[in-house]
Amino acid sequence: MEAWPGRGLAEAGLWPPLFLQLRCAHRGLRAQKCGRPAPGVDAMLLCPVIGKLLHKRVVLASASPRRQEILSNAGLRFEVVPSKFKEKLDKASFATPYGYAMETAKQKALEVANRMHQKDLRAPDVVIGADTIVTVGGLILEKPVDKQDAYRMLSRLSGREHSVFTGVAIVHCSSKDHQLDTTVSEFYEETKVKFSELSEELLWEYVHSGEPMDKAGGYGIQALGGMLVESIHGDFLNVVGFPLNHFCKQLVKLYYPPRPEDLRRSVKHDSIPAADTFEDLSDVEGGGSEPAQRDAGSRDEKAEAGEAGQAAAEAECHRTRETLPPFPTRLLELIEGFMLSKALFTACKLKVFDLLKDEAPQKAVDIASKVDASACGTERLLDICAAMGLLEKTEQGYSNTETANIYLASDGEYSLHGFIMHNNDLTWNLFTYLEFAIREGTNQHHRALGKKVEDLFQDVYYQSPETRLRFMRAMHGTTKLTACQVATAFNLSHFSSACDVGGCTGALARELAREYPRMQVTVFDLPDIIELAAHFQPPGPQAAQIHFAAGDFFRDPLPSAELYVLCRILHDWPDDKVHKLLSRVADSCKPGAGLLLVETLLDEKRVVQHTLMQSLNMLVQTEGKERSLGEYQCLLELHGFHQVQVVHLGGVLDAILATKVAP
C-alpha cells in the first residue's frame, strides 16, 4: 500500500494533537474564504483599514502563494509583481536578524516600484514587500538550496525553540516630472516556534515530501510541517509568511492618525481600534452627523459616572498620553551601545568563545577558573553575551552559538577575533578622543600614544612585531569575509596577471587565484608585512599562483601587472597622497589595463549610517577619509582611468573597476 503523507508523523505520535491545532488555525481562513466571519471576529473590523487601499493601485512584490492568500482573504485587491532583487545582503552586517529581514523586504518593494515606474512611467500607489526568515542560535535560515540543506536546517530546529521573523515594507509611490518619489514604512513581527524532538527517519520523510524546498527554515507550518511543531507563541500567520494583524495596525497608523479625543479614550496602545472607532472616522471624513450623537452618548456616560470622577480620569489620561513623550527605547540603546561592544571585546580577550567551541555546556564557575576571573563577574559577562545572541544558556551551562563558533573563536577560517582585538586595543582608545578629532579635524594617535606620529603605519600599526601581527590578523579576518565577493564582482578572466597593492596577508590574492586559475597574483606590501605574510598562507593549489614582493608603494617601483588592486587602501590617505599613488599605478599601466578599487562608498545624500560611521572612523584613525562614487570617479578620470563600473558587495564595501585608456 502506498504511504500517505505524514504517515511516519502519525506513528510518532505527533499527528493527532497538531492536526487538530492546524484545523483550528485554518478555520478562520476558510471561514473568510467562504464569505462569513470567523468565530469571534467582527466581519466589519478590518473593512475601513483595507478600504483605504481599495481605490489605490496596490502591488505585492512577492510570488509567495501564502502571502497572496492571506492578503486576499483579508479583502485586499492587489497585483502580483515578483521582485527581481537578488537577496545577497551581508547578514553579518546587520545587528539583528529582523534588521536584515526588513532591509530585504524594503529592497524587494523598491525594486518593483522602480521597475514599474521605468516601464510605463506610472508607478503603483503602494508596493508591499515582505521577507520571512527563521533564526536559531544566532544563525539565519532562509530557503534550503537542496534536500541535504533542508535536512541540516530541520536538524538544527529539532527539539529547540526558534524565532520566525517577517520584515514588511509598505512603499508609497508618487511621480512628478517623471521622477519617482517613495516613502517607506517598515516593521517586523517575531513568532517563537518550538519543534518536537524528531528522529532522522522522520526528518528525511518530511524532506522527501518536497514541502521544505521553497520555505524559510525548511518547513511550512500551514501544511505537513505544522505537525513538527510542539508549541507556538505569537502570530500564526507570521510563520505562514505574512503578519496580517501587525500589517493592519500599520495601516491604522498610516491612514488613521489618532485625534486628541481618541487619545483620551481608554484604548490599549498600538492595537487595532474597535469597529466603532473606524465608523466614527469614516463619518468625519464624510461629514455625517454621527459625531454629535456620540457626544450626546458621552454626556450620558459622564452623568452616570459622575462629573468629578470623569474629569479626574480625563486629567490623568491627558497627563500620561499627551504630556509625556514616548519612551526613548532606541535612544537608550544607542547610549548604551558602547557597553555592549566592550562586553564583546572583553569576552574575546578572555578567549571565552575559544573555551566553549565544540564543547559541552560549561558552568560559569568553571569558565571563570579557566580564564582566571571572578565567578560573579564571569557569570554577568556570560549572561550579557547570551542576551546578545552570542551564547546559549541552559540549565547545563553556557555554550557557543553557531555565530560565535564561526566568527568569534580565534582559530576559525572566518574568525573576526583579530579585528575585534584591534578595535579593543587601538580603536577604542582613539574614540575616547573623538571630541578632539572633531574640533581639530585630525587623527588622534598622538594623544592615544602620547607622542607625535611621523609615519602612521610604521609608528602605530607596525611599531612592534606584536602590533604588526595584531593589525595583520584584523585585516586578514575582514578581508576573508568579502574576498570571494570582490573576486567575483566582475569578470576578470581576461587579465592574466594582477598586483594586489598593500595586499597584506594575501587573503584576497588567494581568492583571485582560486577564481581565475590562469591568473598570476603578486602581493605587494612593506617588508615587515611580507615577512609575516607566510604565516597566513594555507597549503593548496593556489600557492603556485601567488607571489610576494616587498616595497613601499609610495616610493618603490610597482610590480608589472595587467590588473592592479587597491583594496581599502585609498581611504587611509588624504587627496595629495591618493593622487600620488594613482599616478604611480597609472604610470605602471598599459592601455587596457584594469584598476580594481574596493572601498566603502558614501551615499551622495550622506544618510546611510554604517558608511557615515566608517567616515568618522577614518577621521579618528587615519589621515584619510571615505569618499562617494562621484569623488572616486573624478580621481580615476584625472589619472586616465575610464569605463567605470560599480558593484555593491552586499556588506559595507563596494567594488569599482576602471580601465586605463590611451592618453
N, C-alpha and C positions, 0 to 999 in steps of 0.2 A: 504494500500500500504506500502511495506517495506521501511523504511527510508534509504536514501542513505547517505554514509559517508560525513560528513561536512554539512548536511542539516541545522543544527542549526547555523553553522557558516555563511552560506549564508543568513539566516533570520536575523542574527545580523548585516548584512551589511559589513562583513569582507571578504566575498568570492571574489567578482569581482576584486578589485584592487590587492589583494595579489595573487590571482590566476594568474593574468597577470604577476606579478613580478616573480612568480615561473616559468612560461613558459619562460620568458626572461632569467632567471638564468640558466635554464636547456637546453636552446637552444644550448649553446656552447658544453655541454657534449654530447648531442645527435648528434651534427654535427661531433664531434670527433669519436663517436662510429660508424658512418656511413662511416668513412674514408675520410671526407672532412674537411677542416679548418673551424673553427667557424668564424663568421663575425668579421673582423678587426684583426684577428690573423694570423701571418705568420706561416704556417704549418711547416716550417723548423726551427722555432725559437728554439724549445727545443730538437730537434734531437741530436745535438752534446752533450748536457748535459746528457740526458738519455742514449745516445750511449756509454758513458763511463762505463755504468753498464751492457751493453748488453752481454758482454762476461764474466761476473762475476756471481757467484752463489749468488743470492740475495734472502733473506728470509724476509718476512713480519711477524713480531711477533704479529699478530692480526687476530682474526676471524671476524672482522667487515666487512660486505659486502660493506659498504660505502667506506671504505678506499681502499678495493680491486678494486672497480670500478673506483675510482679517479685515482689510480696509473696505472691501466690497460689502461684507456683512454688516459693517457699521454704517452703510449708506453712502459712502463716498464715491463720487464719479471721477474717474481719472483715466489718463492714457498710460500705457506702459512703454517706456523707452529705456531699455537696459543700458547702464553706464559702461563706457569703454575704459574707464580709469583703471590703470594697472595697479593692483594692490601690492606695491613694493615699498611701502613706507617702512622705515627702520624702526622696528618695535623697541629696540633698546634706547632710542632717543626720546621715548615718552615716559614721563614719570609714573603714569598709571595706565593700566590696560584700557580703562574707559576713555582716556585721552586719545589713545590710538584708534579706538572704535569710532569716536566722534569725528576725528580728523578724516578717517577713511570715508565715513558717511558724507561728510561735507564735500570732499573732493569728488565723490561719485555724483552728487547732485550738481555741483558746479560744472563738471564736465558735460553733463547732459544739457544744462541751461545754456552754456556757451555754444555747444554743437547745434542745438535747435535754433539759437539766435543767428548763427552764421549761415545756417541752411536757408532760412526763409525770412531773415531779418525781423522775425516776430518771436520774441521769447515767450515761453509759457508764463502764466501768472505765478504759479507755485510749483516748485520741484521738491519732492520728498526723497531724501536719501537715507539709507539705513545700512548698518553693518553689525552683524552679530558674531561675537567671539566667545569662546569658552576658556577660562583660565583655571589652572590648578597648580599649586606650589610656585606661583610667580611666572609660570610658563603659559603663553598664549597658544591655544589650539584653534586653528581655523579648519578649513575643509581638508580632509585627507587626500593625498595625491594618489594613493593606491590602497589595495587591501591590507598590505603589511603595515602601512602607515595608520590605517584605521584601527587595526588591532593594537598597535602601540598606544594610540590615543585612548582607546577604551580600557586598556590595561591600567593606564595611569588613573583613570576615573574609578575603577573597581574598588568598592568599599570606602570611598572617600567622598567628602563634600567638595564641590567646585562651584565657581561662580559663572553665570551666564550674563554677559554684558551686551546690550544693544545700544549703539550710538545712533542717534537720529538727527538729521539736519533738515530744517524747513527753510528753503531758499525762496524768498520773494523777489521777483524779477520785474524790472521796468526797462523801457528802452526810450532813449532820447537822442535824436540826431544820429541814429544807427549805432549808438553806443549802449552796451548792456550795463545796467546797474543792478547790483544784487545786495540784498540784506539777508543775513543768515541768523537763524535762531536754532540753537542746538542743545541737546540734552542727552542723558543716558539713563538707562534703567538696569538695575542689578537684581538677579534672582539667584538664590542659593539652592543647589540641587545636590542630593546625595544618592549615590548608586549603592545597590546591594553588593555583597561580595560575589563575584561572578567567576565561574570556572573557565579555564582555557577553552574547553569544548563549547561552552555556551557562547563565549565571545566570538569564536570562529563561526558558529552557526548564524549569529546575528550579522557578522561581516559578510558572509556568503549570501545573505538575503539581498544584498545590494543597497539597502537603505542608507548606510552611513556615508556613501560616497559624495553626496552633494550637500552635506550638512556640517555646520561648525561643531567641532568636538567629536564628530563621527557618529552622532545619533540624532534621531528625530523623536522628541517626546510625544508628539501628537499621533505617532503610529506605533510600530513594534518597539521602538526604543523606549517608549514610556514604561514598558514592562521591566526595564532595568533599574528604574528609579524607585528608591526606597522612600524618600521624602522630598518635599519642595517647599521653600519658604520665599514667597514673593509672587510676582505676576507670572501666571502660567503662559499667557500669550507672548510674553517677552522671550521665553525659552523657545516657543514655536518660531519666533522670528520678528515680532513687532509688538512693542509695548503700547497697546491701544489706549489704556487708561491714562498713562502719562502723556501720550500724544494729544488726547482731548484736553487735559489740563493745560498743555502748552498752547493749544488753540484758544482756550479761555483767556490766558494771559495776553495773547496777541490781539484778540478781537473784542474782548470784554474787559478792559481795564477797570479796576474797582473804583467806585464812586464813594465819596465820604459817607453817604448814608449806608452803603453796603458794609464799609469798614466797621460801622458801629454795631452791625449785627453780630450775633454770637455764632459765627461760621468758622469751622476749622480752616486754618491757613493752608493754602496750596491744595485744596480739594476741589473737585468738580462741583460748582454751585448746584443747588437744588433746582428742580424744574421751574418753581415759581420765580426764581431769580432770573432765569432766561426769559420767561414770559414778560416780566417787568421790563427787561432790557429791550425786548422786541417792541413793546408798546411805546417806550420812549422814542425809539427810532421812528416809529410810525405815527407819532403824535396822538396816540389814543388817550382815553380818559381813565384808564385803569390806575395810574399812579395816584389820582385823587382818592379813589376808593380804597387803595391800600393805606393811604394816610389816615383815612377815617377808621380803618380797622386798627391801625396802630394806636389811635387815641382811645379806642375801646379797651385795648390791652393795657394801656397806661392807667386807665381808670381802675381796672381790676387789680393791677399790681400795686397801685399807689403811686401818686406823683413823686413823692420824695424818694422812694426806693428806686424808681426808674431813673430819676435824674442822677442819683449817685452812681448807679450802674453805668449810665452813659458817660459820666465824667471819668470813671475808671477805665472804661473801654477806650475812650478818646486818648487818655494818657498812655496806655500801653500800645495802642495800634497806630496812632498818628504822631505823637510827640517823640517817642523813642525811635532812633534809627534802626535799620536792620542789623542783626548781629554780624560783625565783620569776620566771618569764618575764614574766607580766602586771605584777608589781610593778616590775620594771626598766623596762618600757615606760612606766609612769606616772611613774617618777622622771625619765626622760629626755624625757618629753613636751614640756617647755618648750623643749628644744633644737630639736625638730622645728618648733615654732611659730616660733621665732626664725629658723630657716633659711628658712622660707617667707616671713616678713616681709622678710628681707634680700633675697631673690630678687625680691620685688615692688618693694622700694625701688630696686633697681638696674635695674628695668624689663627684667629678663631675659625675661619672658614676652611683653612687647611686641616685643622684638627678634626673637623666634622665631615670632611669629604669622604664619601663612600663608607661611612662608619654608621654603626647603630646609634640611636639617640643616646645622648650623654647628659647627665645631670649638671646643673650649674656649678656645684661644688667641685665636681671632677674636672670640669673645664678650667675653673679658677686655679686649681693646683697646677695644671699643666702650663698655664700662661703666667704663673707667678703673680696672681692678683687676688684681691679680696673676694670672698664668696658673695657678699651682698652687692658689691659693685659690679661683679661679673654678671650676676643674675639680672640686674637692671639693664645692663648693656645688651644681654641676650634678648630680654623682653622687648626692647625697642627695635632690635633687629627683626624679631618675629613680627612686630606690628608693621614694620616697613615691607614685609613680604620677602625678607632675605633668609629667614629661618622658619622652620616649622616647629611648633611647640605642642607636645603631647604629654600625657601623664608619664611616659617613659623618659622624657627629657627633650633636648633640642637636637635638631638635625638640619642639614642644609636643604634649601630648595634647589631646584634644577638651575635657576639663575645663579645662585651662589656657587654651585659646582663648576659652572661654565666660566663665569666672569670674575669671581672673587677669590677663588683658590689660586695661589700664586703659580702653580705648575701647569695650569690649563693652557691648551693651544690658543684660546682666545681670551686669556686672562687680562683683566684690567688692573691687576694688583699694582704693577709698576706705575701706571698712570695715577692711581689713587695715592700712592706714596709720594709721587711728585707733587700732587696737589696738597697733600698734608704737610710735606716738609718745606715747600717753597711757595706755592701759590697762596696758601692760607696766610702765610706771614706777609706776603706782598699786599694782599687785600686789606690787611689791617691799616694800611697807609693809603687807602683809596681816596680819602678826602684830599690828601696832599697831591695825589696824582691828578685829580680833577682840577685843583687850584693851579698847579704848575704845568699840567699838560705833558708830563714826562713819567717814565717808568720809575719804580721805587726801589730798585735793587740797592742803591747807596744807603737807604735807610734800613732796609732789611738786613744788609750785610755789615753796615757800619763803616763802609769805605766806598770810595769813588770807583766806578766800574769803567774801565777803558775799553775792553773788548767783552761784549755781552756774553758770548758763548765760552770764551776761554776763562773769563773771570767768574762766571756764575755756573753755567751748566757743566763745564768741563774742568773745574778748578782742582778736582782730585779724582782718582780712579773710582771712588765710591759715588760721587755726584755724577760723574760721567756715565757710569753704569745705570744709575737711577734714571737719568734722562733717557738713555737708550731703551731701557725697559718700558718707560712711559710711551715713547714714540713707537716702539715695536707693537705694543698692545693695541694702541689706537689705529695704527696702520693696518694691522691684521683684520680689524673689523670691516674695513672698507676696501681692502686691496682687490678683492675679486670684482667688486662693482666698478672700481676705477679701470681695471684691466679690460672689462667688457663693455664699458660705456660707449666706446666707438670701435669700429672695425679697424684695427691697427695691423692687420696681416700683411699689408704691402710694405711695412717697414721691416727691414732685415736686421737693424741694429738700433739700440736705444741706450741713452745715458740718463740714469736717474741722479740728477744733480742734488746733492745733500740727501742721498738715499739712506743714510744711517745704517740700519741693520740689514737692509736688503729684502725686507718683507714684501714690498711692492714689486721689486725686481723678480722675486721668486714667482709671484702670481703672473707677471707678464710672461715669464719663461714657460710657465705651465700652460697658459692660454695660447701662446704662439711658439710652438716648438722650433720654428726656423729662426727665431729672433735671438740675437746675442745681446745681453744686457750688461752694461757697466755701471757699477755703483761708485759714485764719486763723492768723497767726503774728506773731512780733516783727518790727518794721520792718526791722531789719538782714537778717533772713532773707528777707522778701518782696522786698527789693531785689535779692537774688541769685537768687531762685527762677526768674526768667525764663530764666536760662542752662540750666536743666534741662528746658525745655518744647520738645519736638519739634513741628514743624508737623503738623496733622492736623485732621480734622473735629471732634474733641473740644474743641479750643481754645475754641470759642464757648460751650461749656457751663461752662467753668471760670473762676472769678473769684478774685482775690487781695485780701485785706483785712488791713491791718496793725493790730496791737494786742497788748496783754498780757492773756492770758485770766484772770489773777487780778484785774485792775483795770478793764479796758475792757469796754464792752458787747459781747456776742457777737452776731454776725450772725444774723438770723432764719432759721430752717430747720425743716423737718418731721423731719429726722433729724440727730442730732449724732453725730460720730465722734470717738472718743478712741483713737488707735492708738499703743500703747506710750507713753502719757503718764502714767497714774496710778502706774505702778511707780517713777517718778522721785521721788515725793513722800511725806512722812510722812502719817499719818492726818489731822492737822488741816488740811493743805493739800488733801488729797483731798476732805474734806468741803466745804471752801470752793469748790473747783472744781465738784463735783457739785451743790452748792446753786445756783451761778450757771447751770449748764446746766439744772437743773430749773426755775428761775425763767423761763428763756427758752422753755420748752416748753409747748405747749398739750396738753390731754388727747389721747391717741392718738399723740403724737409718739414717735419712737424714739430710743434711745441704743445705739450700737454700740461696744462695747469690744473692743480687741484686745490681749491680754496673754499672758504665759506663766503658766499656772496651775500652782501647786504641787499635787501629788497629796496627798490627805488623809493618807497614811501617811508622806510625806516620804522616798521611796525612789528616785525617778527621777533619775538622775544629771544630765542636762542642765538640768532645771529647778532643781535644787539649786545647780548651778554658776551659773546666772543669779541666784539669790538671793544667793550670795556676791559676785557681781559688783556687785550693787546696793549691798551694804554698803560696798565699797571705793570706788565711783564716785559715789554719789548720797546724798541724804537719805532715799530711799525704800526699798522692799522689794517682793519678789514676794509674791503672795497666793494663797490657794486659792479655789476656786469658792464655797465657803461664806462666806468673808470678803467677796468681791465682792458676793455676793447680799445680805448684810446691809447693806453700804454702799448698794447700789442701793435697797433697800426703805426705808431710812431717808429717802431723798430722793424717794419716791413712784414709783419705777420697779419694775414687777412683770412678770409673764408672762415670766420669764427663760428664754431658750433658749441652749444652748451647742453649739458645733461645734468639734471638734478639727481644726485645719487641716493636719495631717499632718507638720508640721515641729516647730518649737519653740513655735509660737503657738497660741492658742485664741481663738475669737470668741464674744462674748456679746451677745445682742440682748435689750433690755428695753423695755417700753412705759410711758410716763407715764400714770398714771391720775388721775382727778379726785380732789381731796382730800375 
